């Protein structure tokens, strides 16, 4: 029988919709890509340490090779996403959102950040609607790209508020900069982040689109929450079966 992939490793939960048998072979190579990336990162980190036996030029070669591997992986994943039909986007988005909404992790979280999808990404409208119900008992935060390297998670207060957002250059509605809104990390209130990505492994590894927005934000959240003596926000990565 076909079952949704649900894998939890420590603080990371990955959810994807059912993987059809016809796609199984095409998905196998992704885990090997991730293994290569992970090993290369380990080598760069190890040989960047003081007194490392590897020269700085050799370390640079490894780092450049890592970038080439990640670039190839992203190209493969983007090609797969371009093949996803509108019908499949709708069907698999429903399945994944069902899994998120029924998960214990989501039900227990009171402060949730969730992305608003760009064209071609897995839809999140039902999650947003659930968070924004007046009786939900939850607070909803969505991304705001404030610069080329900084994303924050800003409070959304209602569906009417959400519908008023201007659209950015990627076609994504975003909260306006003014008036100022609560920011999840600054308020010290963030339990869960629902994260998009280009691809995921079965063990919860993720590769994004290359800008590093979520990596930096989650690192910042972990650092700030550790300072406050709070646990880091948990994450749910969501994607299509081809990812």
C-alpha positions as CSV (number, residue, x, y, z in Angstrom):
1,X,0.0,0.0,0.0
2,X,1.1,3.6,-0.5
3,X,1.8,5.5,2.7
4,X,3.0,9.0,3.3
5,X,6.6,9.4,4.4
6,X,6.8,10.5,8.0
7,X,10.3,10.6,9.5
8,X,11.4,12.3,12.7
9,X,15.0,12.8,13.7
10,X,15.4,14.8,16.9
11,X,13.9,18.2,16.0
12,X,13.3,17.7,12.3
13,X,10.2,16.1,10.9
14,X,9.9,15.6,7.1
15,X,6.5,15.0,5.5
16,X,5.9,14.2,1.9
17,X,3.0,12.8,0.1
18,X,2.8,9.1,-1.2
19,X,5.6,8.2,-3.6
20,X,4.2,6.3,-6.6
21,X,6.0,3.1,-7.6
22,X,6.8,4.6,-11.0
23,X,8.9,7.3,-9.3
24,X,10.8,5.1,-6.9
25,X,13.9,4.6,-9.0
26,X,14.2,8.3,-9.8
27,X,14.2,9.2,-6.2
28,X,17.0,6.8,-5.1
29,X,19.8,8.9,-6.4
30,X,18.9,11.9,-4.2
31,X,20.1,10.2,-1.0
32,X,23.5,9.6,-2.7
33,X,23.7,13.3,-3.6
34,X,23.1,14.2,0.0
35,X,25.7,11.8,1.2
36,X,28.3,13.4,-1.1
37,X,27.3,16.9,0.1
38,X,27.5,15.9,3.7
39,X,30.9,14.3,3.4
40,X,32.3,17.2,1.5
41,X,31.0,19.6,4.2
42,X,32.8,17.5,6.8
43,X,36.1,17.6,4.9
44,X,35.8,21.4,4.4
45,X,35.2,21.9,8.1
46,X,38.0,19.5,9.2
47,X,40.6,20.9,6.9
48,X,39.7,24.5,7.7
49,X,40.9,23.9,11.3
50,X,44.2,25.3,12.5
51,X,47.2,22.9,12.0
52,X,45.2,20.9,9.4
53,X,47.5,18.8,7.1
54,X,45.5,20.0,4.1
55,X,46.6,23.2,2.4
56,X,44.3,26.1,2.1
57,X,44.2,25.7,-1.7
58,X,43.2,22.0,-1.4
59,X,40.5,23.0,1.1
60,X,39.3,25.6,-1.5
61,X,39.1,22.9,-4.1
62,X,36.9,20.7,-1.9
63,X,34.6,23.7,-1.1
64,X,34.3,24.5,-4.8
65,X,33.5,20.8,-5.6
66,X,30.8,20.9,-3.0
67,X,29.2,23.9,-4.6
68,X,29.3,22.1,-8.0
69,X,27.5,19.1,-6.5
70,X,24.9,21.2,-4.8
71,X,24.4,23.1,-8.1
72,X,23.8,19.9,-9.9
73,X,21.4,18.6,-7.3
74,X,19.4,21.8,-7.4
75,X,19.2,21.6,-11.2
76,X,17.9,18.1,-11.0
77,X,15.3,19.0,-8.4
78,X,14.2,22.1,-10.3
79,X,13.7,20.0,-13.5
80,X,11.5,17.6,-11.5
81,X,9.4,20.4,-10.1
82,X,8.8,21.8,-13.6
83,X,7.2,18.4,-14.5
84,X,4.7,18.5,-11.7
85,X,1.2,19.2,-13.1
86,X,-1.4,21.5,-11.5
87,X,-3.5,18.5,-10.6
88,X,-0.6,16.8,-8.8
89,X,0.2,20.1,-7.0
90,X,-3.4,20.2,-5.7
91,X,-3.7,16.5,-4.8
92,X,-0.4,16.2,-3.0
93,X,-0.8,19.5,-1.3
94,X,-4.0,18.3,0.2
95,X,-2.4,15.0,1.4
96,X,0.6,16.7,3.0
97,X,-1.5,19.4,4.7
98,X,-3.7,16.6,6.1
99,X,-0.7,15.0,7.6
100,X,0.6,18.3,9.1
101,X,-2.8,19.3,10.6
102,X,-3.3,15.9,12.2
103,X,0.2,15.6,13.5
104,X,0.8,15.8,17.3
105,X,3.7,18.2,16.7
106,X,1.4,20.7,15.0
107,X,-1.5,20.3,17.5
108,X,0.8,21.0,20.4
109,X,2.4,24.1,18.9
110,X,1.0,27.5,19.8
111,X,3.3,29.7,17.8
112,X,3.8,28.5,14.2
113,X,5.7,30.0,11.3
114,X,4.6,28.8,7.8
115,X,5.6,29.9,4.4
116,X,3.3,31.4,1.8
117,X,4.1,29.4,-1.4
118,X,5.6,30.8,-4.5
119,X,4.2,29.4,-7.8
120,X,4.9,25.7,-8.1
121,X,5.5,25.1,-4.4
122,X,3.4,22.9,-2.2
123,X,0.3,24.8,-1.0
124,X,-0.2,25.8,2.6
125,X,-3.6,27.5,2.5
126,X,-5.3,25.1,4.8
127,X,-2.6,25.4,7.4
128,X,-2.8,29.2,7.2
129,X,-6.6,29.1,7.5
130,X,-6.4,26.8,10.5
131,X,-3.8,29.0,12.2
132,X,-5.9,32.1,11.6
133,X,-9.2,30.8,12.9
134,X,-10.3,33.1,15.8
135,X,-10.6,30.1,18.1
136,X,-7.4,28.3,17.0
137,X,-5.5,29.2,20.1
138,X,-2.4,29.7,17.9
139,X,-0.3,32.5,16.6
140,X,0.7,32.6,12.9
141,X,3.9,34.0,11.5
142,X,5.0,34.2,7.9
143,X,8.3,35.1,6.2
144,X,9.3,38.6,5.3
145,X,12.5,39.0,3.2
146,X,14.0,42.2,4.6
147,X,17.3,42.1,2.6
148,X,19.3,39.8,0.3
149,X,20.5,37.9,3.4
150,X,17.8,38.4,6.1
151,X,14.4,36.8,6.5
152,X,12.2,37.4,9.6
153,X,8.9,35.8,10.7
154,X,6.2,38.3,11.2
155,X,2.8,38.0,12.9
156,X,-0.4,37.6,10.8
157,X,-3.6,38.4,12.6
158,X,-6.4,37.2,10.3
159,X,-7.3,36.1,6.9
160,X,-8.3,39.6,6.0
161,X,-4.9,40.8,7.1
162,X,-3.2,38.1,5.0
163,X,-5.3,39.0,1.9
164,X,-4.1,42.7,2.2
165,X,-0.4,41.8,1.8
166,X,1.5,43.2,-1.2
167,X,3.3,40.7,-3.5
168,X,7.0,40.6,-3.7
169,X,9.2,40.1,-6.9
170,X,8.8,36.3,-6.5
171,X,5.1,36.5,-6.6
172,X,4.7,35.8,-2.9
173,X,2.5,37.9,-0.6
174,X,4.5,39.4,2.3
175,X,3.7,41.5,5.3
176,X,4.3,45.2,4.7
177,X,7.3,46.7,6.5
178,X,5.0,49.3,8.2
179,X,3.4,49.3,10.6
180,X,5.8,47.1,12.6
181,X,4.6,43.6,13.4
182,X,5.7,41.1,16.1
183,X,8.7,39.0,15.1
184,X,8.8,35.5,16.3
185,X,12.4,35.2,17.5
186,X,12.4,38.7,18.9
187,X,9.4,37.9,21.0
188,X,10.9,34.6,22.1
189,X,7.8,32.8,21.0
190,X,8.2,30.2,18.2
191,X,7.4,26.5,18.6
192,X,7.3,25.2,15.0
193,X,8.5,26.3,11.6
194,X,7.0,24.7,8.5
195,X,9.8,24.8,5.9
196,X,9.7,24.5,2.1
197,X,12.7,23.1,0.2
198,X,13.9,21.8,-3.2
199,X,14.5,18.3,-1.9
200,X,14.6,16.1,1.2
201,X,16.1,12.8,2.1
202,X,14.2,10.0,4.0
203,X,16.3,10.9,7.1
204,X,15.1,14.5,7.1
205,X,18.0,16.3,5.4
206,X,17.0,19.3,3.3
207,X,18.4,21.3,0.5
208,X,16.9,24.8,-0.3
209,X,17.1,27.1,-3.2
210,X,20.5,28.4,-2.4
211,X,19.8,31.7,-0.6
212,X,20.3,30.3,2.9
213,X,17.4,32.2,4.4
214,X,16.0,29.4,6.5
215,X,19.5,28.1,7.5
216,X,20.4,31.6,8.9
217,X,17.0,32.1,10.5
218,X,16.9,28.8,12.3
219,X,20.5,29.3,13.5
220,X,19.6,32.7,14.8
221,X,16.5,31.2,16.5
222,X,18.5,28.4,18.1
223,X,21.1,30.9,19.4
224,X,18.6,33.4,20.8
225,X,16.4,30.7,22.4
226,X,19.4,29.0,24.0
227,X,20.3,32.4,25.5
228,X,16.8,32.6,26.9
229,X,16.9,29.0,28.2
230,X,14.3,27.9,25.8
231,X,14.3,24.9,23.4
232,X,14.9,25.6,19.7
233,X,11.8,25.7,17.4
234,X,11.0,22.4,15.8
235,X,10.8,22.1,12.0
236,X,8.5,20.3,9.6
237,X,9.9,20.1,6.0
238,X,7.2,19.6,3.3
239,X,7.4,18.8,-0.3
240,X,6.1,16.8,-3.3
241,X,6.8,13.1,-3.8
242,X,9.3,14.0,-6.6
243,X,11.3,16.0,-4.1
